[in-house]
Amino acid sequence: MTLGIDQAGRVVLHDRNAGEVLAGGADRLLGASLGDLVIGSTVHGSPLHGFLESVRCGQEATAVLTLRTQGAGLVDAVAFAQPAQASDDDLTALVSLRIPRAGDEHFADHGAMRHALLDDTFLQMGSTLDLDQLACGLVRAVVPDFCVAAGLLVLESLVAADEPPASRPTGSHVLRRVAFATDDPDPRWLATFPTGEAVEHPPGTPFARCLETGRPVRVDSMTTAKAAAIEDSSLHGPIGGLTTGSSLLLLPLNTPESTLGLIVCIRRPGLRPFDEYDTEIGMEFASRAAIFVDNARRYNRERATALALQRSLLPIGLSAPPSVEVGHRYLPGGQLIEVGGDWYESIALPGARVALVVGDVAGHGVGAAVTMGRLRTAIQTLATLELPPAESLQQLDELMQMMTGTMEPHFATCAYAVYDAVSGTCELASAGHLPPLLVRPDGSSQFLDVPLAPPLGVCETMITSQTFDVEDGSLMVLYTDGLVESRSRDIDDGLARLQAAFGPATASRSVDELCKAALAAAYGDHQRDDIAVLIARLSRLKRSQQTSWVLPNELTSAGQARMLVKEPLERWNLGDLLPTTQLLVSELVTNAIRYTPGPVTLRLIQEGTLVCEVLDSSPALPRLRHADRDDEGGRGLQVVSQLSRRWGARRVAAGKVVWCEQLPESRCP
C-alpha cells in the first residue's frame, strides 16, 4: 500500500489497497493523521515519532508500525518513507506499507508459484548428482512459495543403491526422508519429521496409494485420525494437533520404470488448501524433479559399483623382504573423476628381492578398473615366473594389444623395478610412465633416467631396462601422473613440488609419513586424476644374514657343499634344517656340475626363510621331470620339490640361478 503524507503526518493521498484495508476506509482516510492509524503513536519515542522526524528532515526512514485495519483488526507493517519531489507543497513523503497477506490470500498467485517452482529451481540445481544435496534443494524450492512444510521421501532401497522392490510382503512401503523444510518456527515440525528417518506406510494410507498408483493424492483437510496416522508413522511418536486441519498434497516421483518416492506438501489451517491447479503445478514440478532424482540414483549406484570394484582390485597388503620398508597410498580422483585405473604392487621375490610396480590405465570408470585388475593379476604372475622387468612389461604390452578392439581402455603406462637387497642394485624398466624419484639418505634426490618406451598397448619397440646402484637407506618413489599433473600448470612444476616434499629430514621419517607428505603436494583440483603412490626404503641385507662360496666344477663339490652349509646354519640357529639343507644343496650343486661347464656359486640367505641358491653359467632353465621306474636320473628336482617349501629358477646375466626355500620350524603354521 502507498500513502502520501505532509509535514504534519496527515494523509494527503492513498492508493486503492490502502482505502480497502486501513481503518476508516477510503472516505475517512484523506486528511486523517498517520498517528490515528498507528497503535501507540502518542508515546514519546515510539517508532512513529522517529519515523515522522526523519520525514520532516527530508530523509528516508524505515519502521515497523502496528496499524488499525477495517473490522478493528491489527496488523504489523513495514513502513518505508521516501522524500517526495512534487509540485504539490502539501506532499512531503511517500510511505510504502508492506503487510502480510491474509490467510485466504496466501498461495493465491498461481503465476508466482509456477515461476518459483518451474523457472528458477532447476536452473539452480545444475548438474548436482548428490542425492542429499539435490533433495534439500528441491524441498527448499517448494517452501515457502508453494507450502509451509515439505519433505522428500524415497524408497529405502534407493538410498542403499539397490533396485527398488515393489513392496514388503505385508504390502507396506518403507521410505526414507532425505530432506525436510518448513517456514514455521515451531520446533515440533523438525522433531516429528527428522531428516534421515525411515518410515513405513501400511496399505490403504494416502502415502501407499500415491506410491502404488503413481498419481498425486490430495487431502483438503486432515482429520484428527488421518493426522494421527501420519504422525504415528514417525519413530518419534505423534505430536498432537501438529497436522490436524492441514491441507496435504502428495506428489509422486515417477520414472518410466517405477515410482522412486514422493514429495509431501503441507499447508497449515487458515491457509488456502490445495486445489486442482496447485496439483497440476506440483505434478509438473515433481515430474522434473524425478528426472534429477533418477539421474542421481543411477549415478550413485554406478559410482558405488565402480568404487567397490576398484577397491577390491587394489592390494590389501604388500610384501617385501625384511630389509625393505614399503608404504603406499591411493587417493580417488576429484568430484568429476573418481574411479580410475591407477594401481600399485609390491611383491617379495626369492633371494631377498622385491618387485615394485606402479601403473596407470588410460581413462576412467568401470572399464579402467577392470583393465587395472587384469594387468595387476598378470604382473603378479610374471613376477612369480621371475621374468626381468623389461621382459615382464613386454608381456604386458602383448596382453594390452590382445585387448584392443574391446570396450576396455587401449593403453596403459607402467614402471617396474626389482631391487636386490643382497647386491644393493635396482633394475628398472618403464613403458610410457613418469620417471621414479630416488631420494638418498642425505635428502638429495633425482629422477632416474629410464630408457624411454611407448605405453603398453601401443609399444612398437623393444622395452629395455637399466640397472642402478642404490645407496643403503635410499627411497624409491613411484607414482602416477595425478600426483604431479594439473590442468592449469606445467608438469615440471608438479615434479618440482614432489621433489621438494623430500628434504634432509627424510631419513628420520617413516614411509607412511612420507606418503602423506607426497599427497600433500598434490593439487586440490576438482578435476584431478586419481593418485597412486608407492614409496620403498631400500636397505641391503646384513652380511651376517648371507654367505656364499664358489665351488669348482668337480663331482666332489657336492660333498664340499654339504660340509660348508653346517657352520652358517648353526650360527643362525637353524640346526633343525641342516639334514634337509645338506640334501637340497647336494642335489642342486650336482645338477649344476653335471649339465654346465665352469665353476658354480652356492649362496645361503636367511631372511625369515632359508633360501639356497646355486648359480651356474648355463641360461637353460631346468624342468621338473617325471622319471620312469628304470631311469637312473631325473629325480633330483623331484626331491627338491618335495623337501622345500617352494623352488624356482631365473635367468641372470651370468647364466641362471636355481633356488629353493625352506621355512624354519618356529615359523611353520
C-alpha positions as CSV (number, residue, x, y, z in Angstrom):
1,M,0.0,0.0,0.0
2,T,1.1,3.6,-0.6
3,L,0.2,6.7,1.3
4,G,1.2,10.4,0.7
5,I,1.7,12.5,3.9
6,D,2.5,16.1,4.6
7,Q,4.8,17.7,7.2
8,A,2.2,17.1,10.0
9,G,1.9,13.4,9.1
10,R,-1.6,13.7,7.6
11,V,-2.6,11.6,4.7
12,V,-3.0,13.7,1.5
13,L,-3.3,10.7,-1.0
14,H,-3.5,7.0,-0.9
15,D,-4.0,4.1,-3.3
16,R,-6.9,1.7,-3.6
17,N,-5.5,-1.0,-1.4
18,A,-4.9,1.4,1.5
19,G,-8.6,2.5,1.3
20,E,-9.7,-1.1,1.4
21,V,-7.5,-2.3,4.2
22,L,-6.9,0.6,6.7
23,A,-9.4,1.7,9.4
24,G,-11.9,4.3,8.3
25,G,-12.0,3.3,4.7
26,A,-11.4,5.4,1.6
27,D,-13.9,8.1,2.8
28,R,-12.2,9.0,6.1
29,L,-8.6,8.2,5.1
30,L,-7.8,11.5,3.4
31,G,-6.9,14.1,5.9
32,A,-6.5,11.5,8.7
33,S,-3.4,11.7,10.8
34,L,-1.0,8.8,10.5
35,G,-1.0,8.7,14.3
36,D,-4.7,7.8,14.2
37,L,-3.9,4.7,12.2
38,V,-0.9,3.5,14.4
39,I,-1.2,1.9,17.8
40,G,1.0,3.6,20.5
41,S,1.6,6.7,18.4
42,T,1.1,9.1,21.4
43,V,4.0,7.6,23.3
44,H,7.2,9.8,23.1
45,G,10.0,7.8,21.5
46,S,7.6,5.5,19.7
47,P,8.6,4.1,16.2
48,L,6.2,6.5,14.6
49,H,7.7,9.5,16.4
50,G,11.2,8.9,15.0
51,F,9.8,7.9,11.6
52,L,8.0,11.3,11.2
53,E,11.0,13.3,12.5
54,S,13.1,11.8,9.6
55,V,10.4,12.6,7.1
56,R,10.3,16.2,8.2
57,C,14.1,16.4,7.8
58,G,13.8,15.1,4.2
59,Q,15.4,11.8,5.0
60,E,14.4,8.2,4.1
61,A,13.0,6.3,7.1
62,T,12.0,2.7,7.9
63,A,10.0,1.4,10.8
64,V,7.7,-1.4,11.9
65,L,4.3,0.0,12.8
66,T,1.2,-1.7,14.2
67,L,-1.8,-0.5,12.0
68,R,-5.5,-0.5,12.6
69,T,-7.4,-2.2,9.9
70,Q,-11.1,-2.4,9.0
71,G,-13.0,-4.6,11.3
72,A,-11.0,-3.4,14.4
73,G,-8.1,-5.7,13.4
74,L,-4.4,-5.0,13.9
75,V,-1.5,-5.8,11.6
76,D,2.2,-5.3,11.8
77,A,3.5,-3.4,8.7
78,V,7.0,-2.5,7.4
79,A,6.8,1.3,6.6
80,F,9.3,2.9,4.2
81,A,9.3,6.6,3.7
82,Q,10.9,8.3,0.7
83,P,11.0,12.2,0.4
84,A,8.7,13.4,-2.4
85,Q,9.8,15.9,-5.1
86,A,6.5,17.2,-6.5
87,S,4.8,20.5,-7.3
88,D,2.3,19.9,-4.6
89,D,3.6,21.7,-1.5
90,D,1.4,19.6,0.8
91,L,3.1,16.3,-0.3
92,T,6.2,15.7,1.8
93,A,6.9,12.0,1.5
94,L,5.5,8.7,0.0
95,V,5.1,6.0,2.6
96,S,5.0,2.3,1.4
97,L,3.4,-0.1,3.7
98,R,4.1,-3.8,3.4
99,I,1.7,-6.1,5.4
100,P,1.4,-9.9,5.4
101,R,-1.5,-11.2,3.3
102,A,-4.5,-12.7,5.0
103,G,-4.5,-16.5,5.3
104,D,-7.0,-16.9,2.5
105,E,-4.9,-14.8,0.2
106,H,-1.6,-16.7,0.8
107,F,-0.7,-19.0,-2.1
108,A,-3.3,-17.2,-4.3
109,D,-0.9,-16.1,-7.0
110,H,-0.6,-19.2,-9.2
111,G,1.7,-17.4,-11.7
112,A,4.1,-16.6,-8.9
113,M,4.1,-20.2,-7.7
114,R,4.7,-21.6,-11.2
115,H,7.5,-19.2,-11.7
116,A,9.2,-20.1,-8.4
117,L,8.8,-23.8,-8.8
118,L,9.5,-24.3,-12.5
119,D,11.5,-21.4,-13.8
120,D,14.3,-20.9,-11.2
121,T,14.6,-24.1,-9.3
122,F,16.1,-26.5,-11.9
123,L,18.5,-23.9,-13.2
124,Q,19.9,-23.7,-9.7
125,M,20.1,-27.5,-9.5
126,G,22.6,-27.5,-12.3
127,S,24.4,-30.9,-12.6
128,T,24.0,-31.9,-9.0
129,L,24.2,-35.7,-8.6
130,D,24.5,-35.9,-4.8
131,L,21.1,-37.2,-3.6
132,D,21.1,-35.4,-0.3
133,Q,22.1,-32.1,-1.7
134,L,19.6,-32.5,-4.5
135,A,16.7,-33.3,-2.1
136,C,17.5,-30.3,0.1
137,G,17.4,-28.0,-2.9
138,L,14.0,-29.4,-4.1
139,V,12.2,-29.0,-0.7
140,R,13.6,-25.5,-0.3
141,A,12.1,-24.7,-3.7
142,V,8.6,-25.5,-2.6
143,V,8.9,-23.9,0.8
144,P,7.6,-21.1,1.3
145,D,6.4,-20.4,-2.2
146,F,4.1,-23.4,-2.5
147,C,3.5,-24.7,1.0
148,V,4.6,-24.1,4.6
149,A,6.3,-27.6,5.1
150,A,7.6,-30.2,2.7
151,G,9.5,-33.4,2.8
152,L,11.1,-35.6,0.1
153,L,10.9,-39.3,0.8
154,V,12.5,-42.0,-1.4
155,L,12.3,-45.8,-1.2
156,E,14.6,-47.2,1.4
157,S,16.3,-49.5,-1.3
158,L,17.1,-46.4,-3.3
159,V,19.3,-45.0,-0.6
160,A,21.1,-48.3,-0.5
161,A,21.8,-48.0,-4.3
162,D,19.8,-51.2,-5.0
163,E,17.0,-51.7,-7.4
164,P,13.7,-50.7,-5.7
165,P,11.5,-53.6,-4.8
166,A,7.7,-53.3,-5.3
167,S,6.8,-53.6,-1.6
168,R,7.2,-55.7,1.5
169,P,5.4,-59.0,1.9
170,T,2.9,-57.2,4.2
171,G,2.2,-54.7,1.4
172,S,3.7,-51.8,3.3
173,H,6.2,-49.4,1.8
174,V,9.4,-48.3,3.6
175,L,10.5,-44.8,2.7
176,R,13.4,-42.7,4.0
177,R,13.0,-39.0,4.5
178,V,16.1,-37.5,2.8
179,A,15.1,-33.8,3.2
180,F,12.6,-31.7,5.1
181,A,12.0,-27.9,5.3
182,T,9.4,-25.6,6.9
183,D,9.0,-21.9,7.4
184,D,7.1,-22.5,10.6
185,P,9.3,-21.7,13.7
186,D,7.5,-24.3,15.7
187,P,10.3,-26.8,16.7
188,R,7.8,-29.7,16.7
189,W,8.0,-29.9,12.9
190,L,11.7,-30.9,12.8
191,A,11.3,-33.1,15.9
192,T,8.4,-35.0,14.3
193,F,9.8,-35.3,10.8
194,P,13.6,-35.6,11.2
195,T,15.8,-36.0,8.1
196,G,17.2,-39.5,7.6
197,E,14.3,-41.3,9.4
198,A,12.9,-44.5,7.9
199,V,9.1,-44.5,7.7
200,E,6.8,-47.5,7.0
201,H,3.4,-46.8,5.4
202,P,0.9,-49.6,5.5
203,P,-1.6,-50.3,2.7
204,G,-4.6,-48.0,2.5
205,T,-2.8,-44.9,3.6
206,P,-2.5,-41.8,1.3
207,F,1.2,-42.5,1.0
208,A,0.8,-46.1,0.0
209,R,-1.9,-45.2,-2.5
210,C,0.3,-42.5,-4.1
211,L,3.2,-45.0,-4.5
212,E,1.0,-47.8,-5.8
213,T,-0.9,-45.7,-8.4
214,G,1.8,-43.2,-9.3
215,R,-0.8,-40.4,-9.1
216,P,-1.0,-37.4,-6.8
217,V,-3.1,-37.6,-3.6
218,R,-4.8,-34.5,-2.2
219,V,-6.4,-34.2,1.2
220,D,-8.2,-30.8,1.7
221,S,-8.3,-31.0,5.5
222,M,-6.6,-33.6,7.6
223,T,-8.9,-35.1,10.2
224,T,-7.6,-35.9,13.6
225,A,-7.5,-39.6,12.7
226,K,-5.6,-39.1,9.5
227,A,-3.2,-36.6,11.1
228,A,-2.5,-39.1,13.9
229,A,-1.9,-41.9,11.4
230,I,0.7,-39.8,9.6
231,E,2.4,-38.8,12.8
232,D,2.3,-42.4,14.1
233,S,4.5,-43.5,11.2
234,S,7.3,-41.4,12.8
235,L,9.5,-43.3,15.1
236,H,9.4,-40.4,17.5
237,G,5.7,-40.8,18.2
238,P,2.8,-38.5,17.4
239,I,2.7,-34.8,18.3
240,G,-0.9,-34.0,18.9
241,G,-2.5,-31.4,16.7
242,L,0.5,-30.6,14.5
243,T,-1.1,-31.5,11.2
244,T,-4.7,-31.6,12.2
245,G,-6.8,-29.5,9.8
246,S,-3.9,-29.0,7.4
247,S,-4.1,-29.5,3.7
248,L,-2.0,-32.3,2.3
249,L,-0.6,-32.9,-1.2
250,L,1.4,-36.0,-2.1
251,L,3.4,-35.7,-5.4
252,P,4.9,-39.0,-6.8
253,L,8.3,-39.1,-8.3
254,N,7.6,-41.1,-11.4
255,T,10.0,-42.6,-13.9
256,P,9.2,-44.9,-16.8
257,E,10.2,-47.9,-14.7
258,S,8.8,-47.2,-11.3
259,T,7.9,-44.6,-8.6
260,L,11.0,-43.6,-6.7
261,G,9.4,-41.8,-3.9
262,L,7.2,-38.8,-3.3
263,I,7.2,-35.1,-2.2
264,V,4.9,-34.3,0.8
265,C,3.5,-30.7,0.8
266,I,1.6,-29.3,3.8
267,R,-0.4,-26.1,4.2
268,R,-1.5,-25.4,7.8
269,P,-5.0,-24.5,8.8
270,G,-6.2,-21.0,7.9
271,L,-4.3,-21.0,4.6
272,R,-5.9,-21.7,1.2
273,P,-6.0,-25.5,0.7
274,F,-4.5,-27.2,-2.3
275,D,-6.7,-27.2,-5.4
276,E,-6.6,-28.8,-8.9
277,Y,-4.4,-26.1,-10.2
278,D,-2.0,-26.5,-7.4
279,T,-1.9,-30.2,-8.1
280,E,-1.1,-29.5,-11.8
281,I,1.7,-27.2,-10.9
282,G,3.0,-29.6,-8.3
283,M,3.0,-32.6,-10.6
284,E,4.9,-30.7,-13.3
285,F,7.5,-29.9,-10.6
286,A,7.6,-33.5,-9.4
287,S,8.0,-34.8,-13.0
288,R,11.0,-32.7,-13.5
289,A,12.4,-33.5,-10.0
290,A,12.0,-37.2,-10.7
291,I,14.4,-36.9,-13.6
292,F,17.0,-35.3,-11.4
293,V,16.5,-37.9,-8.6
294,D,16.7,-40.8,-11.1
295,N,19.9,-39.5,-12.5
296,A,21.3,-39.1,-9.1
297,R,20.2,-42.7,-8.2
298,R,21.8,-44.1,-11.4
299,Y,25.0,-42.2,-10.9
300,N,25.3,-43.2,-7.2
301,R,24.7,-46.8,-8.0
302,E,27.2,-46.9,-10.8
303,R,29.7,-45.0,-8.7
304,A,29.3,-47.3,-5.7
305,T,29.8,-50.3,-8.0
306,A,32.9,-48.9,-9.7
307,L,34.4,-47.9,-6.4
308,A,33.7,-51.3,-4.8
309,L,35.2,-53.0,-7.8
310,Q,38.3,-50.8,-7.9
311,R,39.0,-51.1,-4.1
312,S,38.6,-54.9,-4.3
313,L,41.2,-55.0,-7.1
314,L,43.8,-52.8,-5.2
315,P,46.2,-54.8,-3.0
316,I,45.3,-55.0,0.7
317,G,48.7,-56.0,2.0
318,L,52.1,-55.6,0.3
319,S,55.0,-58.0,0.7
320,A,58.7,-57.1,0.8
321,P,62.0,-58.5,2.3
322,P,62.7,-57.6,5.9
323,S,65.3,-55.0,4.9
324,V,62.8,-53.1,2.7
325,E,60.2,-50.9,4.2
326,V,57.2,-50.2,1.9
327,G,54.4,-47.6,2.2
328,H,51.6,-46.8,-0.2
329,R,48.6,-44.6,-0.7
330,Y,45.7,-44.4,-3.1
331,L,43.6,-41.3,-3.5
332,P,40.5,-41.3,-5.7
333,G,40.1,-38.6,-8.3
334,G,38.2,-35.3,-7.9
335,Q,34.5,-34.9,-7.9
336,L,34.3,-35.3,-11.7
337,I,36.9,-38.1,-11.8
338,E,36.7,-40.6,-9.0
339,V,37.1,-44.1,-10.4
340,G,40.3,-44.6,-12.3
341,G,42.8,-47.2,-13.3
342,D,45.8,-46.3,-11.1
343,W,47.4,-49.3,-9.3
344,Y,50.5,-50.4,-7.4
345,E,52.1,-53.5,-6.2
346,S,55.0,-54.7,-4.0
347,I,55.9,-58.4,-4.4
348,A,58.5,-60.1,-2.3
349,L,60.7,-62.3,-4.5
350,P,63.0,-65.2,-3.5
351,G,66.6,-64.2,-2.8
352,A,65.9,-61.0,-0.8
353,R,64.5,-59.2,-3.8
354,V,61.3,-57.2,-4.2
355,A,59.3,-56.1,-7.3
356,L,57.9,-52.6,-7.1
357,V,55.2,-51.7,-9.7
358,V,53.1,-48.7,-10.4
359,G,50.7,-48.4,-13.3
360,D,48.0,-46.1,-14.8
361,V,45.3,-47.3,-17.2
362,A,44.0,-44.7,-19.6
363,G,40.5,-43.5,-19.0
364,H,38.2,-43.7,-16.0
365,G,35.2,-45.7,-14.8
366,V,34.5,-49.4,-14.6
367,G,36.4,-50.2,-17.8
368,A,39.6,-48.7,-16.5
369,A,39.2,-50.5,-13.1
370,V,38.6,-53.9,-14.8
371,T,41.7,-53.4,-17.1
372,M,43.7,-52.4,-14.0
373,G,42.7,-55.7,-12.3
374,R,43.7,-57.7,-15.3
375,L,47.1,-56.1,-15.5
376,R,47.7,-56.4,-11.8
377,T,46.9,-60.1,-11.9
378,A,49.2,-60.5,-14.9
379,I,52.1,-58.7,-13.2
380,Q,51.8,-60.9,-10.2
381,T,52.0,-64.0,-12.4
382,L,55.0,-62.6,-14.3
383,A,56.8,-61.7,-11.1
384,T,56.2,-65.2,-9.8
385,L,57.8,-66.5,-13.0
386,E,60.8,-64.2,-12.2
387,L,60.9,-62.6,-15.5
388,P,63.1,-59.4,-15.7
389,P,61.3,-56.0,-15.6
390,A,61.7,-55.3,-19.3
391,E,60.5,-58.8,-20.3
392,S,57.5,-58.5,-18.0
393,L,56.5,-55.2,-19.5
394,Q,56.9,-56.7,-23.0
395,Q,54.4,-59.4,-22.0
396,L,52.0,-56.9,-20.6
397,D,52.2,-54.9,-23.8
398,E,51.2,-58.0,-25.7
399,L,48.3,-58.5,-23.3
400,M,47.1,-55.0,-23.9
401,Q,47.3,-55.4,-27.6
402,M,45.1,-58.5,-27.3
403,M,42.5,-56.4,-25.6
404,T,42.4,-53.9,-28.5
405,G,39.0,-53.7,-30.0
406,T,37.2,-54.4,-26.8
407,M,35.4,-51.8,-24.7
408,E,38.3,-51.6,-22.4
409,P,41.0,-48.8,-22.5
410,H,43.5,-49.5,-25.2
411,F,46.7,-48.4,-23.5
412,A,48.4,-48.0,-20.1
413,T,51.6,-46.8,-18.6
414,C,53.7,-48.8,-16.1
415,A,57.0,-48.6,-14.2
416,Y,58.5,-51.8,-12.9
417,A,61.6,-52.0,-10.6
418,V,63.2,-55.0,-9.0
419,Y,65.5,-54.3,-6.0
420,D,68.1,-56.9,-4.9
421,A,68.8,-56.5,-1.2
422,V,71.9,-58.6,-1.4
423,S,73.8,-56.7,-4.1
424,G,72.1,-53.3,-3.5
425,T,71.2,-52.9,-7.2
426,C,67.8,-52.0,-8.7
427,E,66.8,-52.9,-12.3
428,L,64.2,-50.6,-13.7
429,A,62.0,-50.5,-16.8
430,S,59.3,-48.2,-17.9
431,A,56.6,-48.1,-20.5
432,G,55.4,-44.5,-21.0
433,H,55.4,-43.8,-17.3
434,L,56.8,-40.9,-15.4
435,P,60.4,-41.4,-14.1
436,P,60.7,-42.7,-10.5
437,L,62.3,-40.4,-7.9
438,L,65.3,-41.7,-6.0
439,V,65.9,-39.9,-2.7
440,R,69.3,-40.5,-1.0
441,P,69.7,-40.6,2.8
442,D,71.1,-37.1,2.9
443,G,67.9,-35.7,1.3
444,S,69.3,-35.2,-2.2
445,S,67.2,-36.6,-5.0
446,Q,67.0,-37.2,-8.7
447,F,64.5,-38.5,-11.2
448,L,66.0,-41.7,-12.7
449,D,66.9,-41.7,-16.3
450,V,65.0,-44.7,-17.6
451,P,65.1,-45.9,-21.2
452,L,62.1,-44.4,-23.0
453,A,59.4,-46.7,-24.3
454,P,55.8,-46.2,-25.5
455,P,52.9,-47.1,-23.3
456,L,51.6,-50.6,-23.0
457,G,49.3,-51.5,-25.9
458,V,50.9,-49.2,-28.5
459,C,54.5,-50.2,-28.0
460,E,56.2,-51.0,-31.3
461,T,59.7,-51.1,-30.0
462,M,61.6,-53.4,-27.6
463,I,61.4,-52.3,-24.0
464,T,64.8,-52.2,-22.2
465,S,65.8,-51.8,-18.6
466,Q,68.6,-50.1,-16.7
467,T,70.3,-51.1,-13.5
468,F,71.3,-48.6,-10.8
469,D,73.4,-48.9,-7.7
470,V,71.3,-47.8,-4.7
471,E,72.8,-46.3,-1.6
472,D,71.7,-48.0,1.5
473,G,68.7,-46.4,3.1
474,S,67.6,-44.6,-0.1
475,L,63.9,-44.1,-1.0
476,M,62.4,-45.2,-4.3
477,V,59.3,-43.1,-5.1
478,L,56.9,-44.4,-7.8
479,Y,53.8,-42.5,-8.6
480,T,51.1,-41.9,-11.2
481,D,50.5,-38.7,-13.1
482,G,47.7,-37.5,-10.9
483,L,50.2,-36.6,-8.3
484,V,52.1,-34.1,-10.5
485,E,49.8,-33.0,-13.3
486,S,47.3,-30.1,-13.2
487,R,45.2,-28.6,-16.0
488,S,46.4,-25.2,-15.2
489,R,50.1,-25.8,-14.6
490,D,53.1,-27.3,-16.3
491,I,54.1,-30.8,-15.3
492,D,57.6,-29.6,-14.5
493,D,56.0,-27.6,-11.7
494,G,54.4,-30.7,-10.3
495,L,57.6,-32.7,-10.5
496,A,59.4,-29.9,-8.6
497,R,56.7,-29.9,-5.9
498,L,57.1,-33.6,-5.5
499,Q,60.9,-33.4,-5.2
500,A,60.6,-30.6,-2.7
501,A,58.5,-32.8,-0.4
502,F,61.6,-34.9,0.4
503,G,64.3,-33.0,2.2
504,P,67.2,-33.6,4.7
505,A,64.8,-35.0,7.3
506,T,63.6,-37.7,5.0
507,A,65.8,-40.4,6.6
508,S,64.2,-40.0,10.0
509,R,60.6,-40.1,8.8
510,S,58.5,-43.3,8.3
511,V,57.4,-44.2,4.8
512,D,53.8,-43.7,5.9
513,E,54.6,-40.1,6.9
514,L,56.4,-39.6,3.6
515,C,53.4,-40.9,1.6
516,K,51.2,-38.3,3.4
517,A,53.8,-35.6,2.6
518,A,53.8,-36.6,-1.1
519,L,50.0,-36.4,-1.3
520,A,50.0,-33.1,0.5
521,A,51.9,-31.7,-2.5
522,A,49.2,-32.8,-4.9
523,Y,46.9,-30.2,-6.5
524,G,43.4,-29.7,-5.0
525,D,41.6,-29.7,-8.3
526,H,38.0,-31.0,-8.6
527,Q,39.1,-32.5,-11.9
528,R,42.2,-34.0,-10.5
529,D,43.0,-37.6,-11.6
530,D,43.3,-40.4,-9.1
531,I,46.7,-40.9,-7.5
532,A,48.7,-44.0,-6.6
533,V,52.0,-43.6,-4.6
534,L,54.4,-46.3,-3.7
535,I,57.4,-45.5,-1.5
536,A,60.1,-48.1,-0.6
537,R,63.1,-47.5,1.7
538,L,65.7,-49.8,0.2
539,S,68.3,-51.3,2.5
540,R,70.7,-54.1,1.9
541,L,70.5,-57.4,3.8
542,K,73.1,-57.6,6.6
543,R,76.3,-59.5,5.7
544,S,75.6,-61.8,8.7
545,Q,72.4,-62.9,7.0
546,Q,74.1,-64.2,3.9
547,T,77.0,-66.3,2.8
548,S,78.4,-67.7,-0.5
549,W,81.0,-70.0,-1.9
550,V,82.5,-70.6,-5.3
551,L,82.8,-74.3,-6.0
552,P,84.9,-75.9,-8.8
553,N,83.2,-77.9,-11.5
554,E,84.1,-81.3,-9.9
555,L,82.0,-84.1,-8.6
556,T,83.5,-83.7,-5.1
557,S,81.9,-80.2,-4.9
558,A,78.6,-81.7,-3.8
559,G,80.2,-83.2,-0.7
560,Q,82.0,-80.0,-0.1
561,A,78.8,-78.0,-0.2
562,R,77.2,-80.3,2.4
563,M,80.1,-79.5,4.8
564,L,80.1,-75.8,4.1
565,V,76.4,-75.2,5.0
566,K,76.8,-76.6,8.5
567,E,78.5,-73.6,10.1
568,P,76.1,-70.8,8.9
569,L,73.0,-72.8,9.8
570,E,74.3,-73.4,13.3
571,R,75.1,-69.7,13.6
572,W,71.5,-68.8,12.5
573,N,70.1,-71.3,15.0
574,L,68.7,-73.4,12.1
575,G,70.3,-76.6,13.1
576,D,66.9,-78.4,12.7
577,L,67.1,-77.7,8.9
578,L,70.7,-79.0,8.5
579,P,69.9,-82.5,7.2
580,T,67.4,-81.3,4.7
581,T,69.5,-78.4,3.6
582,Q,72.5,-80.7,3.0
583,L,70.4,-82.9,0.8
584,L,69.0,-80.0,-1.1
585,V,72.3,-78.3,-1.9
586,S,73.8,-81.6,-2.8
587,E,71.1,-82.1,-5.5
588,L,71.3,-78.5,-6.8
589,V,75.1,-78.5,-7.0
590,T,75.2,-81.9,-8.6
591,N,72.8,-80.8,-11.3
592,A,74.8,-77.7,-12.0
593,I,78.1,-79.5,-12.3
594,R,76.6,-82.3,-14.4
595,Y,75.0,-80.0,-17.1
596,T,77.1,-76.9,-17.2
597,P,80.7,-76.1,-17.6
598,G,82.7,-73.7,-15.3
599,P,82.5,-73.0,-11.5
600,V,79.3,-73.0,-9.5
601,T,78.4,-70.5,-6.8
602,L,76.4,-71.6,-3.8
603,R,74.7,-68.9,-1.7
604,L,72.6,-69.1,1.5
605,I,70.3,-66.2,2.5
606,Q,68.5,-66.0,5.8
607,E,65.6,-63.6,5.7
608,G,62.9,-65.2,7.9
609,T,63.1,-68.1,5.5
610,L,66.2,-70.0,4.4
611,V,67.0,-69.7,0.7
612,C,69.6,-71.8,-1.1
613,E,70.8,-70.5,-4.5
614,V,73.1,-72.2,-7.0
615,L,74.4,-70.0,-9.8
616,D,75.9,-71.6,-13.0
617,S,76.8,-70.3,-16.4
618,S,74.1,-72.0,-18.5
619,P,71.0,-70.0,-19.4
620,A,68.9,-73.1,-19.9
621,L,66.2,-73.4,-17.1
622,P,65.7,-76.8,-15.5
623,R,62.3,-78.6,-15.8
624,L,60.7,-80.9,-13.3
625,R,60.7,-84.4,-14.9
626,H,58.7,-87.5,-14.0
627,A,61.3,-90.2,-14.2
628,D,60.2,-93.8,-15.1
629,R,61.0,-96.7,-12.7
630,D,64.0,-97.8,-14.7
631,D,65.5,-94.3,-15.2
632,E,68.8,-93.7,-13.3
633,G,68.4,-89.9,-13.3
634,G,65.8,-87.2,-13.4
635,R,64.7,-87.4,-9.8
636,G,66.8,-84.5,-8.4
637,L,64.3,-81.8,-8.8
638,Q,61.6,-84.0,-7.6
639,V,63.5,-84.4,-4.3
640,V,64.0,-80.6,-4.2
641,S,60.2,-80.0,-4.8
642,Q,59.2,-82.4,-2.1
643,L,61.6,-81.3,0.6
644,S,61.4,-77.5,0.1
645,R,58.6,-75.1,0.6
646,R,59.0,-73.9,-3.0
647,W,61.6,-73.8,-5.6
648,G,62.3,-72.0,-8.9
649,A,64.8,-70.7,-11.4
650,R,65.6,-67.4,-13.1
651,R,68.0,-66.2,-15.8
652,V,70.7,-63.7,-14.9
653,A,73.4,-62.0,-16.9
654,A,76.0,-64.7,-16.0
655,G,73.6,-67.7,-16.6
656,K,70.9,-68.8,-14.3
657,V,70.0,-69.3,-10.6
658,V,68.2,-72.3,-9.3
659,W,66.9,-71.8,-5.8
660,C,64.8,-73.4,-3.1
661,E,63.2,-72.1,0.1
662,Q,62.6,-73.6,3.5
663,L,60.6,-72.4,6.4
664,P,62.1,-72.8,9.9
665,E,60.0,-75.0,12.2
666,S,59.5,-72.0,14.5
667,R,57.6,-70.3,11.7
668,C,55.6,-73.3,10.5
669,P,51.8,-72.9,10.9
